[in-house]
């Protein structure tokens, strides 16, 4: 019997050595979770045996328990390197479209030849679908998760339909004495410009000029204090308010602004026809009325193009920022000329210039044309019992009966951890502790070997009795 007891001790010590050696071997494995061999005694007794004299039958390995505490983070320069701070796992699929998932905390990801995010073994990282513009997710169920692809282009060109411009015009300026000429800086007070795009994505420079007006009570309609004429050119060609070539002498403004005594928008003048008919209109909002430069085939701004493109729709000049922020309306204060907002909604074809992944797992792609797009949200999964997960290699696990079903959710929500981009979770193995455990397991092995040796000597002595 003592032989068998010593053999169980040897097996237990060997298992301890194996587990410790495996931990040490993976001390530099990204996302690795150390294991701990757990043992119990063997005690077998029959109904009529005496429990007072029973000595036990040795030791057995009850489980090799994985330890899922957090590993330290190692920061990198790769935006696709992801680490989880807190509870959770990445969901990976071996084949595109498969729902046979493996789960990992090793976030060393890269792009494959089709621009899908994969790990070193080619498994596809799964993500939730989101709205490309707002990033709002539409589902956090694993049944709707799919592989995440990073497009290297932002799609077809988008013709400009809206320009948003807001500014402060310096009330201390004096009106120029010469008629407006876009090539002569002395004929205007301030200017700004933006790039607009036609239907083929070709850029065109739209420049706006602001000219302070001399009050003239005899004019029709009268020119009052605090009025500014607005002129525009596209690719240095002067524009009429209908978007066509401005060849009047002197040049006709596309609009004229009137500020009140507090420096805020009061009224808008529009100029139509040649010679221009001037109409004064009270502002319908807190800023000047928008100006629509017509587009379409063979009309308006399209008549100025020579590349076969058009402006399919009118280009509306909105005298505010896109969000219609209350403190970003045009003003006329005794302060230097300042552009408060200047943006437009057109774009040419763009190429991928950067990837940003937030702590909530949302992936934002930036393109060379200034576009940004939400591509998806990294799927995060947790389990009721992580120690019940089945190890499958490649620093991955699969669900089992004891782990429970995977529960998917957004990173950073509930008990799920947050995502750190440009970081990797290192192995949670403590090398010092493992080396101490290795010495202890070695001593245990030697002690059980000694027990076998003693048993062998005793039996040899008995056999030699005569």
C-alpha positions in Angstrom: 0.0 0.0 0.0 2.8 2.4 0.9 4.2 1.9 -2.6 0.9 3.2 -4.1 0.7 6.1 -1.7 4.2 7.2 -2.7 3.4 6.8 -6.4 0.4 9.1 -6.0 2.7 11.6 -4.3 5.1 11.4 -7.2 2.3 11.9 -9.7 1.1 14.9 -7.8 4.6 16.4 -7.6 5.1 15.7 -11.3 1.8 17.5 -12.1 2.9 20.5 -10.0 6.2 20.6 -11.9 4.5 20.4 -15.3 2.1 23.3 -14.4 4.9 25.4 -13.0 7.1 24.7 -16.1 4.2 25.7 -18.4 3.7 29.0 -16.5 7.4 29.8 -16.8 7.5 28.9 -20.5 4.7 31.4 -21.2 6.0 34.3 -19.1 6.2 36.4 -22.3 3.1 35.2 -24.0 0.6 38.0 -24.6 -2.7 37.4 -22.9 -1.6 34.2 -21.1 -3.2 33.3 -17.8 -1.2 31.2 -15.3 -2.5 28.0 -13.9 -2.4 26.4 -10.5 -2.4 22.7 -9.7 -4.8 21.9 -6.9 -4.6 18.7 -5.0 -6.7 16.6 -2.6 -6.1 13.6 -0.5 -7.4 10.1 -1.4 -9.4 8.5 1.4 -11.3 5.3 0.8 -13.0 3.3 3.6 -15.5 0.5 3.6 -18.7 0.3 5.7 -17.0 -1.9 8.4 -13.5 -0.3 8.4 -12.4 1.7 11.4 -12.0 5.4 10.6 -9.8 5.8 13.6 -7.0 3.7 12.2 -7.4 4.6 8.5 -4.3 6.5 7.2 -5.4 7.5 3.7 -4.4 6.4 0.3 -2.3 9.2 -1.1 -2.9 12.4 -3.1 -4.7 13.2 -6.4 -4.9 16.2 -8.7 -8.4 17.7 -8.5 -8.0 20.4 -11.1 -5.5 22.6 -12.9 -7.2 26.0 -12.1 -6.6 28.9 -14.4 -6.0 32.3 -12.7 -7.7 35.1 -14.6 -6.4 38.1 -12.7 -5.3 41.1 -14.7 -1.9 41.1 -16.4 0.2 44.3 -16.7 -0.1 46.4 -19.8 2.7 46.9 -22.4 2.2 50.0 -24.5 3.0 49.9 -28.3 2.7 52.2 -31.3 0.2 50.0 -33.2 -3.4 51.2 -32.9 -4.7 47.7 -33.6 -3.0 46.4 -30.5 -5.8 46.1 -27.9 -5.8 45.3 -24.2 -8.7 44.8 -21.9 -8.7 46.5 -18.5 -11.1 44.5 -16.4 -13.3 41.6 -17.1 -14.0 40.3 -20.6 -12.7 38.6 -23.8 -12.5 39.3 -27.5 -14.6 37.0 -29.7 -12.7 35.4 -32.6 -14.0 33.3 -35.5 -11.7 30.9 -37.4 -13.6 31.4 -40.6 -15.4 34.4 -42.1 -19.1 34.3 -41.2 -18.7 31.4 -38.7 -20.3 31.6 -35.3 -18.1 29.0 -33.7 -16.3 31.5 -31.5 -13.1 31.2 -29.5 -12.4 33.8 -26.8 -9.1 35.5 -26.0 -7.5 38.4 -24.2 -4.5 38.5 -26.5 -5.1 41.6 -28.5 -2.1 41.6 -31.0 -4.2 42.3 -34.1 -3.3 43.2 -37.6 -4.9 43.5 -41.1 -5.0 40.6 -43.5 -4.9 40.9 -47.3 -8.6 41.8 -47.4 -8.3 44.5 -44.7 -10.1 42.4 -42.0 -8.8 42.7 -38.4 -7.2 39.3 -37.5 -4.8 37.7 -35.0 -1.5 36.0 -35.9 -3.4 32.8 -36.6 -5.8 34.5 -39.1 -8.8 34.4 -36.8 -11.3 37.2 -37.4 -12.0 39.7 -34.6 -15.8 40.1 -34.2 -17.6 43.4 -33.8 -21.1 44.8 -33.4 -22.6 46.9 -36.3 -22.9 50.7 -35.7 -24.2 53.7 -37.5 -21.4 55.0 -39.7 -22.1 58.6 -38.9 -23.0 58.6 -35.2 -21.4 55.4 -34.0 -24.6 54.3 -32.2 -24.7 50.5 -32.2 -27.7 48.6 -33.4 -27.2 45.4 -31.6 -24.9 43.9 -28.9 -25.8 40.3 -29.6 -23.2 37.8 -30.7 -25.6 36.5 -33.3 -25.3 39.9 -35.1 -21.5 40.2 -34.7 -19.3 40.0 -37.7 -15.7 40.3 -38.9 -14.5 43.9 -38.8 -13.1 45.3 -42.1 -11.2 48.5 -42.6 -11.9 50.1 -46.0 -8.9 51.8 -47.5 -11.0 54.4 -49.3 -14.0 56.5 -48.2 -16.2 55.8 -51.2 -17.4 58.0 -54.1 -16.9 61.7 -54.3 -19.5 63.9 -52.7 -20.5 67.2 -54.3 -20.7 70.2 -51.9 -24.3 71.3 -51.1 -23.8 73.4 -47.9 -21.1 75.8 -46.8 -21.1 77.0 -43.2 -19.4 80.3 -42.5 -19.3 82.6 -39.5 -17.0 85.5 -38.7 -16.5 88.8 -36.9 -16.1 91.9 -39.1 -14.0 94.7 -37.6 -16.3 97.7 -37.0 -13.3 100.0 -36.9 -12.5 99.4 -40.6 -13.1 102.2 -43.1 -14.8 101.7 -46.5 -12.3 101.3 -49.4 -12.3 104.2 -51.9 -11.9 102.0 -55.0 -14.5 99.7 -56.6 -14.1 96.1 -55.6 -11.5 94.1 -57.5 -10.6 90.6 -56.2 -7.0 91.0 -57.4 -6.5 94.2 -55.5 -6.3 93.9 -51.7 -6.9 97.7 -51.2 -10.5 97.3 -52.6 -11.8 95.0 -49.8 -11.4 94.8 -46.0 -11.3 91.1 -45.3 -11.5 87.8 -47.1 -11.7 84.0 -46.4 -11.9 80.9 -48.6 -12.9 77.3 -48.5 -12.6 74.3 -50.9 -15.7 73.0 -52.5 -16.1 69.8 -54.6 -18.0 69.1 -57.8 -19.6 65.8 -58.8 -16.3 64.2 -59.8 -14.6 65.2 -56.6 -12.4 67.9 -58.1 -11.7 70.7 -55.7 -12.5 74.4 -56.4 -11.5 77.3 -54.2 -14.5 79.5 -53.2 -13.3 82.8 -51.8 -15.5 85.4 -50.0 -14.6 89.1 -49.7 -16.1 91.6 -47.2 -16.3 95.2 -48.1 -17.5 97.9 -45.6 -20.0 100.2 -47.2 -20.2 104.0 -47.1 -23.6 105.1 -45.7 -25.8 106.6 -48.5 -29.3 107.8 -47.5 -30.0 108.7 -51.2 -29.4 105.2 -52.5 -32.3 102.8 -53.4 -32.6 101.2 -51.0 -30.6 103.4 -48.6 -27.2 102.2 -47.4 -27.1 102.6 -43.6 -24.3 102.4 -41.1 -22.8 99.0 -40.4 -23.4 97.5 -43.8 -21.0 95.1 -45.6 -21.1 93.9 -49.1 -20.2 90.3 -49.8 -18.4 89.3 -53.0 -17.4 85.8 -54.1 -15.2 84.1 -56.6 -14.7 80.4 -57.5 -11.3 79.6 -58.9 -10.7 83.4 -59.2 -13.9 83.8 -61.4 -16.3 86.4 -59.9 -19.8 85.0 -59.1 -23.2 86.4 -59.4 -25.8 85.4 -56.8 -27.2 82.9 -59.3 -23.9 81.1 -59.5 -23.0 82.4 -63.0 -20.1 84.5 -64.1 -20.1 88.1 -62.7 -19.1 90.4 -65.6 -20.8 93.6 -64.4 -19.0 96.8 -64.0 -18.5 97.5 -61.2 -18.8 93.9 -59.9 -22.1 93.1 -58.2 -22.1 91.7 -54.6 -23.8 88.3 -54.0 -25.2 89.6 -50.7 -25.0 92.5 -48.3 -25.2 92.4 -44.5 -26.6 94.9 -42.1 -25.6 94.8 -38.4 -27.5 96.6 -35.6 -25.9 98.9 -33.1 -25.0 95.9 -30.8 -23.0 94.3 -33.7 -25.5 91.5 -34.4 -27.3 90.5 -37.7 -30.2 92.8 -38.5 -31.1 92.5 -42.2 -30.0 90.8 -45.4 -29.8 92.4 -48.9 -30.0 90.2 -51.9 -28.8 91.1 -55.4 -30.5 89.5 -58.4 -30.2 90.2 -62.2 -28.0 92.6 -64.1 -28.4 95.4 -63.4 -29.1 94.1 -59.9 -32.4 94.4 -58.2 -31.8 94.8 -54.5 -34.2 93.4 -52.0 -34.0 94.0 -48.2 -35.2 91.2 -46.1 -35.4 90.9 -42.3 -33.5 87.9 -41.0 -35.7 84.8 -40.4 -33.4 83.6 -37.6 -30.6 84.8 -35.4 -28.2 85.1 -38.4 -28.3 86.4 -42.0 -30.6 84.6 -44.4 -28.8 81.8 -46.3 -27.8 82.4 -50.0 -28.4 79.6 -52.5 -26.0 79.4 -55.4 -27.9 77.3 -58.0 -26.5 74.2 -59.6 -27.7 71.6 -62.0 -26.7 70.6 -65.6 -25.8 73.7 -67.6 -27.0 76.2 -65.0 -25.6 78.1 -62.1 -22.2 77.1 -60.8 -22.0 74.2 -63.3 -21.6 76.8 -66.1 -18.1 77.6 -64.6 -16.8 74.1 -64.8 -14.9 72.7 -67.8 -14.1 69.2 -66.6 -17.4 67.5 -67.5 -18.6 67.7 -63.9 -21.5 69.5 -62.4 -22.8 70.8 -59.1 -25.8 68.5 -59.1 -27.7 70.7 -56.5 -27.6 74.2 -55.3 -24.7 75.2 -52.9 -26.2 76.9 -49.9 -24.1 79.4 -48.0 -25.2 79.3 -44.4 -24.0 82.2 -42.3 -23.4 80.1 -39.1 -21.7 76.9 -38.0 -23.2 73.5 -38.9 -24.5 73.0 -35.3 -26.2 76.4 -35.4 -24.4 77.3 -32.1 -25.8 80.5 -30.6 -22.4 82.2 -30.0 -21.1 81.5 -33.5 -23.3 83.8 -35.5 -21.7 86.6 -37.6 -20.8 89.8 -35.6 -19.5 93.2 -36.1 -17.5 94.1 -33.1 -14.5 96.5 -32.5 -12.2 93.5 -32.8 -9.9 92.1 -35.5 -11.4 90.0 -38.4 -11.9 86.5 -37.1 -13.3 83.4 -38.8 -15.5 81.5 -36.2 -16.6 78.7 -38.5 -15.8 77.6 -42.0 -16.7 74.2 -43.3 -18.5 72.4 -46.1 -20.1 69.0 -46.6 -18.4 67.9 -49.9 -15.5 65.5 -50.3 -13.2 63.9 -52.9 -12.1 60.3 -52.8 -10.1 59.7 -49.7 -7.5 57.2 -48.7 -7.2 55.7 -45.2 -5.0 57.8 -43.1 -5.5 56.5 -39.5 -7.5 54.3 -37.2 -8.6 55.2 -33.7 -10.2 52.8 -31.2 -11.9 54.2 -28.1 -12.2 52.7 -24.7 -15.8 51.8 -25.7 -14.4 49.7 -28.6 -15.7 51.9 -31.3 -13.5 52.0 -34.4 -13.2 55.3 -36.2 -11.4 55.5 -39.6 -9.9 58.8 -40.7 -9.4 59.5 -44.4 -7.2 61.9 -46.4 -10.2 63.9 -47.6 -11.2 64.8 -44.0 -14.0 62.2 -43.7 -14.3 60.1 -40.6 -16.5 57.0 -40.4 -17.5 54.6 -37.6 -16.7 51.1 -38.8 -17.9 49.0 -35.9 -17.6 48.3 -32.2 -15.3 45.6 -30.8 -17.5 42.8 -29.3 -16.8 42.1 -25.6 -17.8 38.9 -23.9 -17.9 37.6 -20.3 -18.8 34.3 -18.7 -20.5 33.5 -15.4 -17.5 31.2 -14.6 -14.3 32.0 -16.4 -12.5 29.1 -14.7 -14.8 26.7 -16.4 -13.6 27.8 -19.9 -11.9 25.1 -22.0 -8.4 25.9 -23.1 -7.9 25.3 -26.9 -4.4 26.7 -27.4 -3.3 29.9 -29.1 -4.1 31.7 -25.8 -7.8 31.1 -26.5 -10.7 29.4 -24.7 -14.0 28.0 -25.7 -17.2 27.8 -23.7 -18.0 24.7 -21.8 -20.9 23.4 -19.6 -19.2 24.7 -16.4 -18.3 28.2 -17.9 -21.9 29.0 -18.8 -23.1 30.8 -21.9 -21.2 33.9 -23.2 -22.8 37.2 -22.3 -22.0 39.9 -24.9 -22.0 43.6 -24.3 -20.3 47.0 -25.0 -16.8 47.5 -23.6 -16.9 49.6 -20.5 -20.6 48.8 -19.7 -21.8 46.9 -16.7 -19.0 44.6 -15.4 -17.2 44.5 -18.7 -13.8 46.1 -18.9 -12.6 49.0 -21.1 -10.4 48.7 -24.1 -6.9 50.3 -24.3 -5.7 50.9 -27.8 -2.0 50.7 -28.6 -1.5 48.4 -25.6 -1.1 44.6 -25.0 -2.0 42.7 -21.8 1.1 40.7 -20.8 1.2 37.3 -19.1 0.0 37.4 -15.5 2.8 35.0 -14.5 4.9 36.1 -11.6 8.3 34.6 -12.4 9.7 34.9 -8.9 6.7 33.0 -7.4 7.0 30.3 -10.1 10.7 29.7 -9.4 9.9 29.3 -5.7 7.1 26.9 -6.6 9.5 25.0 -8.8 11.9 24.4 -5.9 9.0 23.3 -3.7 7.7 20.8 -6.3 11.2 19.5 -6.8 11.5 18.9 -3.0 8.1 17.1 -3.0 9.2 14.9 -5.8 12.4 14.0 -4.0 10.6 13.3 -0.7 8.2 10.9 -2.4 11.1 9.2 -4.3 12.7 8.7 -0.9 9.5 7.1 0.4 9.6 4.6 -2.5 13.3 3.9 -1.7 12.6 3.2 2.0 9.7 0.9 1.1 12.0 -1.0 -1.3 14.6 -1.4 1.4 12.1 -2.7 3.9 10.8 -5.2 1.5 14.3 -6.3 0.7 15.1 -6.8 4.4 11.9 -8.9 4.9 12.8 -11.1 1.9 16.3 -11.7 3.5 14.8 -13.1 6.8 15.5 -16.8 7.2 
